[in-house]
Amino acid sequence: MSPRSAPVSRPRSVELDYHWVEVHREALSSVWLGFPADARVLIVNCDNLGMDDRVTAGVLTAVQDGIATSCSLMAPATAAPAAIEALRRCPDVPFGLHLTLTRDVAQLDWAPLAPAARVPSLVDEDGLLPTTAAAPALLARARIEEVEVELRAQIDSVVKTGLRPTHLDWHVLADGGRPDPLDLTIALATEYELAARVWLDAGRRAARARGLPCIDNAFLDSFSLDVPGKARHDERLLRELPPGLSEWAVHPAADPIRPDTVLGDKTTEDTEDVDLGWAVRHSDLQFLTSDRARRIVGAERIHLVDYRRLQRAWTDQLRRHKPSQ
């Protein structure tokens, strides 16, 4: 890895072997990763590590004791330092960076890791990350050079601890929300020798054109499922998983996330009804750690993989065709 604390000129484009890409363009990414064409391959990634200690506990339980395979750390979140220490104690848990430019509710005090003066287009009037509700306005005004400053700050904050992340993915903003943040994400993944979660059609086409494996099938976010009957729905989705590489983004937590644990002294009467997604998070953890989920995975011969597999594939492909200095 080559961490830097400040932005530099954009990493040079990689000259790929386009004959190789053309031959493999129509192949499933799972085949690129070495699986048979009929294999069903699944990444189960736990988002939001570091949002809260209860989330961190749930995520680690889901990965270590359940069918989850990897997780993603929110570097600007309140409990991120504790999550980093937890990862130190669990060196076998693969994790990536959950790139975060928004905070879920107004009562959170998440700020950018870069000085606010260096990223003015990314902060609100209080110098904080804008709320999820304000994401459209953020995308309209965000300057890509400031996005790069902040993303580097988030990546470097983890790399400097000696931990080695596997991939980059985004919180709230699908594939970065605009084409230029996606291009930046792939460039930073290349520079830091990481993979990246790419799941919208345009991003998948861009990744495959570079010979970089990404999911073959529809992406699943556990917050998109209704909580009533969710376990049965999860079971059905496992049984009906199509051939190729799929990814589920899940959001487990070990106990209810109370506003006071996340909001601290900002808790007031109007925060009591803040919905931090406990029902979804609780149902995710229950299913991921259930004997039934493990039995279905085994019976259906589903190959569970983590982002280390993609990281190796991305790194090998890009190293083979790295421009000469």
PABA-279621 format. One record per residue (C-alpha): x, y, z; residue in one letter; residue number from 1. Coordinates in Angstrom, 1 decimal. Example, Ala and Ser with C-alpha at 12.3 -4.5 7.8 and 13.67 -1.06 7.14 Angstrom:
BEGIN
<x: 12.3; y: -4.5; z: 7.8; resn: A; resi: 1>
<x: 13.7; y: -1.1; z: 7.1; resn: S; resi: 2>
END
This chain:
BEGIN
<x: 0.0; y: 0.0; z: 0.0; resn: M; resi: 1>
<x: 1.1; y: 3.6; z: -0.5; resn: S; resi: 2>
<x: -0.9; y: 5.8; z: 1.9; resn: P; resi: 3>
<x: -0.8; y: 9.5; z: 1.5; resn: R; resi: 4>
<x: -2.3; y: 12.2; z: 3.7; resn: S; resi: 5>
<x: -3.0; y: 14.6; z: 0.9; resn: A; resi: 6>
<x: -4.3; y: 14.2; z: -2.6; resn: P; resi: 7>
<x: -1.9; y: 13.8; z: -5.5; resn: V; resi: 8>
<x: -2.4; y: 13.7; z: -9.2; resn: S; resi: 9>
<x: -4.9; y: 11.1; z: -10.2; resn: R; resi: 10>
<x: -3.4; y: 7.7; z: -10.5; resn: P; resi: 11>
<x: -2.5; y: 6.9; z: -14.1; resn: R; resi: 12>
<x: -4.9; y: 4.8; z: -16.1; resn: S; resi: 13>
<x: -3.9; y: 1.2; z: -16.3; resn: V; resi: 14>
<x: -3.1; y: -0.3; z: -19.7; resn: E; resi: 15>
<x: -4.9; y: -3.6; z: -19.6; resn: L; resi: 16>
<x: -4.6; y: -6.7; z: -21.8; resn: D; resi: 17>
<x: -7.7; y: -6.0; z: -23.8; resn: Y; resi: 18>
<x: -7.4; y: -9.3; z: -25.7; resn: H; resi: 19>
<x: -7.8; y: -11.0; z: -22.3; resn: W; resi: 20>
<x: -10.7; y: -8.8; z: -21.4; resn: V; resi: 21>
<x: -12.5; y: -9.4; z: -24.7; resn: E; resi: 22>
<x: -12.1; y: -13.2; z: -24.3; resn: V; resi: 23>
<x: -13.4; y: -13.1; z: -20.8; resn: H; resi: 24>
<x: -16.0; y: -10.3; z: -21.1; resn: R; resi: 25>
<x: -19.0; y: -12.5; z: -21.2; resn: E; resi: 26>
<x: -17.7; y: -14.9; z: -18.5; resn: A; resi: 27>
<x: -19.2; y: -14.8; z: -15.1; resn: L; resi: 28>
<x: -16.9; y: -13.1; z: -12.5; resn: S; resi: 29>
<x: -17.2; y: -16.3; z: -10.4; resn: S; resi: 30>
<x: -15.4; y: -18.1; z: -13.3; resn: V; resi: 31>
<x: -12.7; y: -15.4; z: -13.3; resn: W; resi: 32>
<x: -12.3; y: -16.2; z: -9.6; resn: L; resi: 33>
<x: -11.7; y: -19.9; z: -10.4; resn: G; resi: 34>
<x: -15.2; y: -21.4; z: -9.8; resn: F; resi: 35>
<x: -17.1; y: -23.6; z: -12.3; resn: P; resi: 36>
<x: -19.7; y: -21.9; z: -14.5; resn: A; resi: 37>
<x: -22.5; y: -23.4; z: -12.5; resn: D; resi: 38>
<x: -21.2; y: -22.5; z: -9.1; resn: A; resi: 39>
<x: -23.2; y: -20.2; z: -6.8; resn: R; resi: 40>
<x: -20.8; y: -17.9; z: -5.0; resn: V; resi: 41>
<x: -21.8; y: -15.4; z: -2.3; resn: L; resi: 42>
<x: -20.2; y: -12.6; z: -0.4; resn: I; resi: 43>
<x: -22.1; y: -11.7; z: 2.8; resn: V; resi: 44>
<x: -20.7; y: -8.3; z: 3.8; resn: N; resi: 45>
<x: -21.7; y: -6.7; z: 7.1; resn: C; resi: 46>
<x: -21.8; y: -2.9; z: 6.6; resn: D; resi: 47>
<x: -21.6; y: -0.2; z: 9.4; resn: N; resi: 48>
<x: -18.8; y: -1.6; z: 11.6; resn: L; resi: 49>
<x: -18.0; y: 1.2; z: 14.0; resn: G; resi: 50>
<x: -21.4; y: 2.9; z: 13.9; resn: M; resi: 51>
<x: -22.0; y: 1.8; z: 17.5; resn: D; resi: 52>
<x: -20.4; y: -0.7; z: 19.9; resn: D; resi: 53>
<x: -23.5; y: -2.9; z: 19.5; resn: R; resi: 54>
<x: -23.2; y: -2.9; z: 15.8; resn: V; resi: 55>
<x: -19.5; y: -3.8; z: 16.0; resn: T; resi: 56>
<x: -20.3; y: -6.7; z: 18.4; resn: A; resi: 57>
<x: -23.1; y: -7.9; z: 16.0; resn: G; resi: 58>
<x: -20.9; y: -7.7; z: 13.0; resn: V; resi: 59>
<x: -18.0; y: -9.6; z: 14.5; resn: L; resi: 60>
<x: -20.4; y: -12.3; z: 15.8; resn: T; resi: 61>
<x: -22.0; y: -12.6; z: 12.3; resn: A; resi: 62>
<x: -18.5; y: -13.0; z: 10.7; resn: V; resi: 63>
<x: -17.0; y: -15.3; z: 13.3; resn: Q; resi: 64>
<x: -20.0; y: -17.4; z: 14.2; resn: D; resi: 65>
<x: -22.3; y: -17.1; z: 11.3; resn: G; resi: 66>
<x: -22.4; y: -17.2; z: 7.5; resn: I; resi: 67>
<x: -21.2; y: -13.6; z: 7.0; resn: A; resi: 68>
<x: -17.8; y: -13.5; z: 5.3; resn: T; resi: 69>
<x: -16.5; y: -9.9; z: 5.7; resn: S; resi: 70>
<x: -17.4; y: -6.4; z: 6.9; resn: C; resi: 71>
<x: -16.9; y: -2.7; z: 6.3; resn: S; resi: 72>
<x: -15.7; y: 0.0; z: 8.7; resn: L; resi: 73>
<x: -17.1; y: 3.5; z: 8.9; resn: M; resi: 74>
<x: -14.0; y: 5.5; z: 9.7; resn: A; resi: 75>
<x: -15.8; y: 8.8; z: 10.6; resn: P; resi: 76>
<x: -18.3; y: 7.1; z: 13.0; resn: A; resi: 77>
<x: -18.2; y: 7.6; z: 16.7; resn: T; resi: 78>
<x: -17.3; y: 4.0; z: 17.6; resn: A; resi: 79>
<x: -14.7; y: 3.5; z: 14.8; resn: A; resi: 80>
<x: -11.7; y: 3.7; z: 17.1; resn: P; resi: 81>
<x: -13.1; y: 0.9; z: 19.3; resn: A; resi: 82>
<x: -13.9; y: -1.1; z: 16.2; resn: A; resi: 83>
<x: -10.3; y: -0.8; z: 15.0; resn: I; resi: 84>
<x: -9.1; y: -2.1; z: 18.3; resn: E; resi: 85>
<x: -11.7; y: -5.0; z: 18.0; resn: A; resi: 86>
<x: -10.3; y: -5.8; z: 14.5; resn: L; resi: 87>
<x: -6.8; y: -5.9; z: 16.0; resn: R; resi: 88>
<x: -8.0; y: -8.6; z: 18.4; resn: R; resi: 89>
<x: -9.7; y: -10.5; z: 15.4; resn: C; resi: 90>
<x: -7.0; y: -10.6; z: 12.7; resn: P; resi: 91>
<x: -8.8; y: -13.2; z: 10.7; resn: D; resi: 92>
<x: -11.8; y: -11.0; z: 10.1; resn: V; resi: 93>
<x: -11.6; y: -9.5; z: 6.6; resn: P; resi: 94>
<x: -12.8; y: -5.9; z: 6.5; resn: F; resi: 95>
<x: -13.0; y: -3.1; z: 4.0; resn: G; resi: 96>
<x: -13.7; y: 0.7; z: 4.3; resn: L; resi: 97>
<x: -17.3; y: 1.8; z: 4.2; resn: H; resi: 98>
<x: -16.7; y: 5.2; z: 2.6; resn: L; resi: 99>
<x: -18.9; y: 7.6; z: 4.5; resn: T; resi: 100>
<x: -19.9; y: 11.1; z: 3.4; resn: L; resi: 101>
<x: -23.2; y: 11.3; z: 5.2; resn: T; resi: 102>
<x: -24.5; y: 10.7; z: 8.7; resn: R; resi: 103>
<x: -27.7; y: 8.8; z: 9.2; resn: D; resi: 104>
<x: -29.6; y: 11.2; z: 11.4; resn: V; resi: 105>
<x: -29.2; y: 14.9; z: 12.3; resn: A; resi: 106>
<x: -28.4; y: 14.1; z: 15.9; resn: Q; resi: 107>
<x: -25.2; y: 12.3; z: 15.0; resn: L; resi: 108>
<x: -22.0; y: 14.5; z: 15.1; resn: D; resi: 109>
<x: -20.0; y: 12.7; z: 12.5; resn: W; resi: 110>
<x: -17.5; y: 15.0; z: 10.9; resn: A; resi: 111>
<x: -15.1; y: 14.5; z: 8.0; resn: P; resi: 112>
<x: -11.7; y: 13.1; z: 8.9; resn: L; resi: 113>
<x: -10.0; y: 15.7; z: 6.8; resn: A; resi: 114>
<x: -10.1; y: 19.3; z: 8.2; resn: P; resi: 115>
<x: -13.5; y: 20.9; z: 7.3; resn: A; resi: 116>
<x: -11.7; y: 23.8; z: 5.7; resn: A; resi: 117>
<x: -10.2; y: 21.5; z: 3.1; resn: R; resi: 118>
<x: -13.5; y: 19.9; z: 2.2; resn: V; resi: 119>
<x: -16.1; y: 22.7; z: 2.4; resn: P; resi: 120>
<x: -18.3; y: 21.2; z: -0.3; resn: S; resi: 121>
<x: -18.7; y: 18.1; z: 1.8; resn: L; resi: 122>
<x: -19.9; y: 19.6; z: 5.1; resn: V; resi: 123>
<x: -23.0; y: 21.4; z: 6.4; resn: D; resi: 124>
<x: -23.1; y: 24.8; z: 8.2; resn: E; resi: 125>
<x: -21.9; y: 23.1; z: 11.4; resn: D; resi: 126>
<x: -18.9; y: 21.5; z: 9.7; resn: G; resi: 127>
<x: -20.4; y: 18.0; z: 10.0; resn: L; resi: 128>
<x: -21.2; y: 15.5; z: 7.3; resn: L; resi: 129>
<x: -24.7; y: 16.1; z: 5.9; resn: P; resi: 130>
<x: -27.5; y: 13.8; z: 6.8; resn: T; resi: 131>
<x: -28.7; y: 11.0; z: 4.5; resn: T; resi: 132>
<x: -31.8; y: 13.1; z: 3.7; resn: A; resi: 133>
<x: -29.5; y: 15.8; z: 2.3; resn: A; resi: 134>
<x: -27.5; y: 13.3; z: 0.1; resn: A; resi: 135>
<x: -29.0; y: 14.7; z: -3.2; resn: P; resi: 136>
<x: -27.8; y: 18.2; z: -2.3; resn: A; resi: 137>
<x: -24.4; y: 16.8; z: -1.4; resn: L; resi: 138>
<x: -24.0; y: 15.1; z: -4.7; resn: L; resi: 139>
<x: -25.0; y: 18.3; z: -6.5; resn: A; resi: 140>
<x: -22.3; y: 20.4; z: -4.8; resn: R; resi: 141>
<x: -19.5; y: 18.0; z: -3.9; resn: A; resi: 142>
<x: -16.2; y: 18.8; z: -5.6; resn: R; resi: 143>
<x: -14.4; y: 15.7; z: -6.7; resn: I; resi: 144>
<x: -11.0; y: 16.9; z: -5.5; resn: E; resi: 145>
<x: -12.5; y: 17.4; z: -2.0; resn: E; resi: 146>
<x: -14.0; y: 13.9; z: -2.2; resn: V; resi: 147>
<x: -10.5; y: 12.6; z: -2.9; resn: E; resi: 148>
<x: -9.1; y: 14.5; z: 0.1; resn: V; resi: 149>
<x: -11.7; y: 12.9; z: 2.4; resn: E; resi: 150>
<x: -11.6; y: 9.4; z: 1.0; resn: L; resi: 151>
<x: -7.8; y: 9.4; z: 1.4; resn: R; resi: 152>
<x: -8.2; y: 10.6; z: 5.0; resn: A; resi: 153>
<x: -10.6; y: 7.7; z: 5.7; resn: Q; resi: 154>
<x: -8.4; y: 5.1; z: 4.1; resn: I; resi: 155>
<x: -5.2; y: 6.4; z: 5.6; resn: D; resi: 156>
<x: -6.7; y: 6.6; z: 9.1; resn: S; resi: 157>
<x: -7.0; y: 2.8; z: 9.0; resn: V; resi: 158>
<x: -3.9; y: 2.0; z: 7.0; resn: V; resi: 159>
<x: -1.7; y: 3.9; z: 9.4; resn: K; resi: 160>
<x: -2.8; y: 1.5; z: 12.2; resn: T; resi: 161>
<x: -1.1; y: -1.4; z: 10.4; resn: G; resi: 162>
<x: -4.4; y: -3.1; z: 9.6; resn: L; resi: 163>
<x: -4.9; y: -4.1; z: 6.0; resn: R; resi: 164>
<x: -8.3; y: -3.6; z: 4.5; resn: P; resi: 165>
<x: -9.6; y: -5.7; z: 1.6; resn: T; resi: 166>
<x: -11.9; y: -3.4; z: -0.3; resn: H; resi: 167>
<x: -13.8; y: -0.1; z: -0.6; resn: L; resi: 168>
<x: -17.5; y: 0.3; z: -0.6; resn: D; resi: 169>
<x: -20.0; y: 3.1; z: 0.0; resn: W; resi: 170>
<x: -22.4; y: 4.1; z: 2.7; resn: H; resi: 171>
<x: -25.7; y: 5.3; z: 1.4; resn: V; resi: 172>
<x: -24.3; y: 6.6; z: -1.9; resn: L; resi: 173>
<x: -24.6; y: 3.7; z: -4.4; resn: A; resi: 174>
<x: -21.2; y: 3.4; z: -6.2; resn: D; resi: 175>
<x: -20.4; y: 6.9; z: -5.0; resn: G; resi: 176>
<x: -23.6; y: 8.4; z: -6.3; resn: G; resi: 177>
<x: -22.0; y: 9.9; z: -9.4; resn: R; resi: 178>
<x: -19.7; y: 8.6; z: -12.2; resn: P; resi: 179>
<x: -16.6; y: 10.6; z: -11.0; resn: D; resi: 180>
<x: -16.6; y: 9.3; z: -7.4; resn: P; resi: 181>
<x: -16.9; y: 5.8; z: -8.8; resn: L; resi: 182>
<x: -13.9; y: 6.4; z: -11.1; resn: D; resi: 183>
<x: -12.1; y: 7.8; z: -8.0; resn: L; resi: 184>
<x: -13.0; y: 4.7; z: -6.0; resn: T; resi: 185>
<x: -11.5; y: 2.4; z: -8.6; resn: I; resi: 186>
<x: -8.4; y: 4.5; z: -8.9; resn: A; resi: 187>
<x: -7.9; y: 4.5; z: -5.1; resn: L; resi: 188>
<x: -8.6; y: 0.8; z: -5.0; resn: A; resi: 189>
<x: -5.9; y: 0.3; z: -7.6; resn: T; resi: 190>
<x: -3.4; y: 2.5; z: -5.7; resn: E; resi: 191>
<x: -4.0; y: 0.9; z: -2.3; resn: Y; resi: 192>
<x: -4.2; y: -2.6; z: -3.8; resn: E; resi: 193>
<x: -7.8; y: -3.1; z: -2.8; resn: L; resi: 194>
<x: -10.9; y: -4.4; z: -4.4; resn: A; resi: 195>
<x: -14.1; y: -2.3; z: -4.6; resn: A; resi: 196>
<x: -17.8; y: -3.1; z: -4.4; resn: R; resi: 197>
<x: -19.3; y: -2.2; z: -7.7; resn: V; resi: 198>
<x: -23.0; y: -3.1; z: -8.1; resn: W; resi: 199>
<x: -24.9; y: -0.7; z: -10.3; resn: L; resi: 200>
<x: -25.0; y: -1.6; z: -14.0; resn: D; resi: 201>
<x: -22.8; y: 1.3; z: -15.2; resn: A; resi: 202>
<x: -20.1; y: 0.5; z: -12.6; resn: G; resi: 203>
<x: -20.2; y: -3.2; z: -13.3; resn: R; resi: 204>
<x: -19.7; y: -2.5; z: -17.0; resn: R; resi: 205>
<x: -16.8; y: -0.2; z: -16.2; resn: A; resi: 206>
<x: -15.1; y: -2.7; z: -13.9; resn: A; resi: 207>
<x: -15.5; y: -5.6; z: -16.3; resn: R; resi: 208>
<x: -14.1; y: -3.5; z: -19.2; resn: A; resi: 209>
<x: -11.0; y: -3.3; z: -17.0; resn: R; resi: 210>
<x: -10.9; y: -7.0; z: -16.4; resn: G; resi: 211>
<x: -11.9; y: -6.5; z: -12.8; resn: L; resi: 212>
<x: -14.4; y: -9.0; z: -11.3; resn: P; resi: 213>
<x: -17.6; y: -7.7; z: -9.7; resn: C; resi: 214>
<x: -21.0; y: -9.2; z: -8.9; resn: I; resi: 215>
<x: -22.8; y: -11.0; z: -11.7; resn: D; resi: 216>
<x: -26.3; y: -10.9; z: -10.1; resn: N; resi: 217>
<x: -28.6; y: -8.4; z: -8.4; resn: A; resi: 218>
<x: -27.1; y: -6.8; z: -5.2; resn: F; resi: 219>
<x: -29.1; y: -7.3; z: -2.0; resn: L; resi: 220>
<x: -29.3; y: -4.7; z: 0.7; resn: D; resi: 221>
<x: -30.9; y: -6.1; z: 3.9; resn: S; resi: 222>
<x: -32.6; y: -2.8; z: 4.5; resn: F; resi: 223>
<x: -34.6; y: -3.2; z: 1.3; resn: S; resi: 224>
<x: -36.5; y: -6.2; z: 2.8; resn: L; resi: 225>
<x: -39.6; y: -6.0; z: 5.0; resn: D; resi: 226>
<x: -38.9; y: -7.2; z: 8.5; resn: V; resi: 227>
<x: -42.1; y: -9.3; z: 8.8; resn: P; resi: 228>
<x: -41.3; y: -12.7; z: 7.3; resn: G; resi: 229>
<x: -37.7; y: -11.6; z: 6.6; resn: K; resi: 230>
<x: -36.1; y: -14.8; z: 7.8; resn: A; resi: 231>
<x: -38.3; y: -16.9; z: 5.4; resn: R; resi: 232>
<x: -37.4; y: -14.4; z: 2.6; resn: H; resi: 233>
<x: -33.7; y: -14.8; z: 3.4; resn: D; resi: 234>
<x: -34.0; y: -18.5; z: 3.3; resn: E; resi: 235>
<x: -35.8; y: -18.4; z: -0.1; resn: R; resi: 236>
<x: -33.1; y: -16.1; z: -1.5; resn: L; resi: 237>
<x: -30.4; y: -18.5; z: -0.5; resn: L; resi: 238>
<x: -32.1; y: -21.4; z: -2.1; resn: R; resi: 239>
<x: -32.8; y: -19.5; z: -5.3; resn: E; resi: 240>
<x: -29.3; y: -17.9; z: -5.5; resn: L; resi: 241>
<x: -28.3; y: -18.0; z: -9.2; resn: P; resi: 242>
<x: -25.0; y: -19.2; z: -10.6; resn: P; resi: 243>
<x: -22.3; y: -16.5; z: -10.5; resn: G; resi: 244>
<x: -21.0; y: -14.1; z: -7.9; resn: L; resi: 245>
<x: -23.6; y: -12.4; z: -5.7; resn: S; resi: 246>
<x: -23.3; y: -10.1; z: -2.7; resn: E; resi: 247>
<x: -25.6; y: -9.4; z: 0.2; resn: W; resi: 248>
<x: -25.0; y: -6.2; z: 2.3; resn: A; resi: 249>
<x: -26.3; y: -7.0; z: 5.8; resn: V; resi: 250>
<x: -26.4; y: -4.8; z: 8.9; resn: H; resi: 251>
<x: -26.3; y: -6.9; z: 12.1; resn: P; resi: 252>
<x: -26.3; y: -5.5; z: 15.6; resn: A; resi: 253>
<x: -26.0; y: -7.5; z: 18.9; resn: A; resi: 254>
<x: -28.5; y: -5.5; z: 21.0; resn: D; resi: 255>
<x: -30.9; y: -2.7; z: 20.4; resn: P; resi: 256>
<x: -29.2; y: 0.6; z: 19.4; resn: I; resi: 257>
<x: -30.6; y: 3.2; z: 21.8; resn: R; resi: 258>
<x: -30.3; y: 6.8; z: 20.8; resn: P; resi: 259>
<x: -28.2; y: 7.6; z: 23.9; resn: D; resi: 260>
<x: -25.5; y: 5.1; z: 23.0; resn: T; resi: 261>
<x: -25.0; y: 6.7; z: 19.6; resn: V; resi: 262>
<x: -25.9; y: 10.3; z: 20.2; resn: L; resi: 263>
<x: -24.4; y: 10.7; z: 23.6; resn: G; resi: 264>
<x: -25.0; y: 14.1; z: 25.2; resn: D; resi: 265>
<x: -27.0; y: 15.2; z: 22.2; resn: K; resi: 266>
<x: -29.8; y: 12.9; z: 23.3; resn: T; resi: 267>
<x: -33.0; y: 14.8; z: 23.9; resn: T; resi: 268>
<x: -36.7; y: 14.0; z: 24.0; resn: E; resi: 269>
<x: -36.9; y: 14.3; z: 20.3; resn: D; resi: 270>
<x: -34.3; y: 11.6; z: 19.8; resn: T; resi: 271>
<x: -36.3; y: 8.9; z: 21.5; resn: E; resi: 272>
<x: -38.0; y: 8.0; z: 18.2; resn: D; resi: 273>
<x: -34.9; y: 8.1; z: 16.1; resn: V; resi: 274>
<x: -35.0; y: 5.0; z: 14.0; resn: D; resi: 275>
<x: -31.5; y: 3.4; z: 13.8; resn: L; resi: 276>
<x: -32.8; y: 0.3; z: 12.1; resn: G; resi: 277>
<x: -32.8; y: -2.0; z: 15.1; resn: W; resi: 278>
<x: -35.5; y: -4.3; z: 13.7; resn: A; resi: 279>
<x: -33.5; y: -5.0; z: 10.5; resn: V; resi: 280>
<x: -30.2; y: -5.3; z: 12.4; resn: R; resi: 281>
<x: -31.6; y: -7.7; z: 14.9; resn: H; resi: 282>
<x: -33.3; y: -9.9; z: 12.3; resn: S; resi: 283>
<x: -30.0; y: -9.9; z: 10.3; resn: D; resi: 284>
<x: -28.0; y: -11.2; z: 13.2; resn: L; resi: 285>
<x: -30.5; y: -13.8; z: 14.1; resn: Q; resi: 286>
<x: -30.6; y: -15.2; z: 10.5; resn: F; resi: 287>
<x: -26.8; y: -15.0; z: 9.9; resn: L; resi: 288>
<x: -26.0; y: -17.0; z: 13.0; resn: T; resi: 289>
<x: -28.8; y: -19.5; z: 12.7; resn: S; resi: 290>
<x: -28.3; y: -23.2; z: 12.2; resn: D; resi: 291>
<x: -30.9; y: -23.0; z: 9.5; resn: R; resi: 292>
<x: -28.9; y: -20.6; z: 7.4; resn: A; resi: 293>
<x: -25.8; y: -22.7; z: 7.8; resn: R; resi: 294>
<x: -27.7; y: -25.9; z: 6.8; resn: R; resi: 295>
<x: -29.1; y: -24.2; z: 3.7; resn: I; resi: 296>
<x: -25.7; y: -23.0; z: 2.6; resn: V; resi: 297>
<x: -24.4; y: -26.5; z: 2.9; resn: G; resi: 298>
<x: -27.3; y: -28.2; z: 1.3; resn: A; resi: 299>
<x: -27.4; y: -25.8; z: -1.6; resn: E; resi: 300>
<x: -23.6; y: -26.0; z: -2.1; resn: R; resi: 301>
<x: -23.2; y: -22.3; z: -1.9; resn: I; resi: 302>
<x: -19.6; y: -21.1; z: -1.9; resn: H; resi: 303>
<x: -19.1; y: -18.4; z: 0.7; resn: L; resi: 304>
<x: -16.2; y: -16.1; z: -0.1; resn: V; resi: 305>
<x: -15.0; y: -12.8; z: 1.2; resn: D; resi: 306>
<x: -13.4; y: -9.7; z: -0.4; resn: Y; resi: 307>
<x: -9.9; y: -11.2; z: -0.1; resn: R; resi: 308>
<x: -10.7; y: -13.3; z: -3.1; resn: R; resi: 309>
<x: -11.6; y: -10.2; z: -5.2; resn: L; resi: 310>
<x: -8.7; y: -8.2; z: -3.7; resn: Q; resi: 311>
<x: -6.3; y: -10.8; z: -5.1; resn: R; resi: 312>
<x: -8.0; y: -10.8; z: -8.5; resn: A; resi: 313>
<x: -8.0; y: -7.0; z: -8.8; resn: W; resi: 314>
<x: -4.4; y: -6.7; z: -7.6; resn: T; resi: 315>
<x: -3.1; y: -9.4; z: -9.8; resn: D; resi: 316>
<x: -4.9; y: -8.0; z: -12.9; resn: Q; resi: 317>
<x: -3.7; y: -4.5; z: -12.3; resn: L; resi: 318>
<x: -0.2; y: -5.5; z: -11.4; resn: R; resi: 319>
<x: 0.2; y: -7.5; z: -14.6; resn: R; resi: 320>
<x: -0.5; y: -4.4; z: -16.6; resn: H; resi: 321>
<x: 0.9; y: -1.6; z: -14.4; resn: K; resi: 322>
<x: 2.4; y: 1.2; z: -16.5; resn: P; resi: 323>
<x: 6.2; y: 1.4; z: -16.5; resn: S; resi: 324>
<x: 7.5; y: 4.3; z: -14.4; resn: Q; resi: 325>
END
